[in-house]
Amino acid sequence: SSELTQDPAVSVALGRTVRITCQGDSLRNYYASWYQQKPGQAPVLVIYGKSIRPSGIPDRFSGSSSGNTASLTITGAQAEDEADYYCNSRDNSGNHLGVFGTGTKVTVL
Amino acid sequence: EVQLVQSGAEVKKPGESLKISCKGSGYSFTSHWIGWVRQMPGKGLEWMGFIYPGDSDTRYSPSFQGQVTISADKSIRTAYLQWSSLKASDTAMYYCARRGEVAGLYYFDYWGQGTLVTVSS
């Protein structure tokens, strides 16, 4: 299967922790990467590999994986973390193709 | 500094052709895959396909195979996405993105600013 499924929306109180999940068969073989997208802006990479943060991404963002599920955790959510989040990985086709998750809207209360 | 700069917004009629561009700078253009991503209004990201400018190896998502053509001109460090006959359903924001360089990992580390394509009669 080449689908990655995410919960459509989650909310988190300011300063609390939220975990966003991404499920798909290909995640048993490949790490997910995670992207943050704010309205009217291009996506920004926040996590890739096991839990690697690009330069400039706060350390409150972390990633993990187990079985067919990848997770992005925001520890101590800030108002500026309110955004859409997408996972991305290779699919299992063997043709080097990619697939994005369905996206999760994170609201910080 | 790595940058991907996309061409400007386009307004086209159904049936017209279109080619949008993505110019890379600040890195070895021929050593990184460049991908294209569609985002329809109010919807999520869709992986369309990508190209390796070094040898023009191109891969398409089954959903987009035959619907678009991805190409690159390494002499001017530019990747392209083109349509031969646009449909209203092609109305979307299109992003180009560079695949990161850590071997074995699959991620897009730099993104263009997006090109809005509007197809309307």
HADDOCK unambig.tbl for C-alpha pairs under 7 A between the chains (distance, minus, plus):
assign (segid A and resid 31 and name CA) (segid B and resid 105 and name CA) 6.99 0.50 0.50
assign (segid A and resid 33 and name CA) (segid B and resid 107 and name CA) 5.63 0.50 0.50
assign (segid A and resid 42 and name CA) (segid B and resid 111 and name CA) 6.85 0.50 0.50
assign (segid A and resid 42 and name CA) (segid B and resid 113 and name CA) 5.80 0.50 0.50
assign (segid A and resid 42 and name CA) (segid B and resid 114 and name CA) 6.70 0.50 0.50
assign (segid A and resid 45 and name CA) (segid B and resid 108 and name CA) 6.88 0.50 0.50
assign (segid A and resid 45 and name CA) (segid B and resid 109 and name CA) 5.84 0.50 0.50
assign (segid A and resid 48 and name CA) (segid B and resid 107 and name CA) 6.40 0.50 0.50
assign (segid A and resid 49 and name CA) (segid B and resid 105 and name CA) 6.06 0.50 0.50
assign (segid A and resid 89 and name CA) (segid B and resid 106 and name CA) 6.09 0.50 0.50
assign (segid A and resid 90 and name CA) (segid B and resid 106 and name CA) 6.51 0.50 0.50
assign (segid A and resid 97 and name CA) (segid B and resid 59 and name CA) 6.77 0.50 0.50
assign (segid A and resid 97 and name CA) (segid B and resid 61 and name CA) 6.48 0.50 0.50
assign (segid A and resid 98 and name CA) (segid B and resid 47 and name CA) 6.22 0.50 0.50
assign (segid A and resid 99 and name CA) (segid B and resid 47 and name CA) 5.59 0.50 0.50
assign (segid A and resid 100 and name CA) (segid B and resid 45 and name CA) 6.35 0.50 0.50
assign (segid A and resid 100 and name CA) (segid B and resid 46 and name CA) 6.10 0.50 0.50
assign (segid A and resid 100 and name CA) (segid B and resid 47 and name CA) 6.36 0.50 0.50
assign (segid A and resid 102 and name CA) (segid B and resid 44 and name CA) 6.21 0.50 0.50
assign (segid A and resid 103 and name CA) (segid B and resid 44 and name CA) 6.22 0.50 0.50
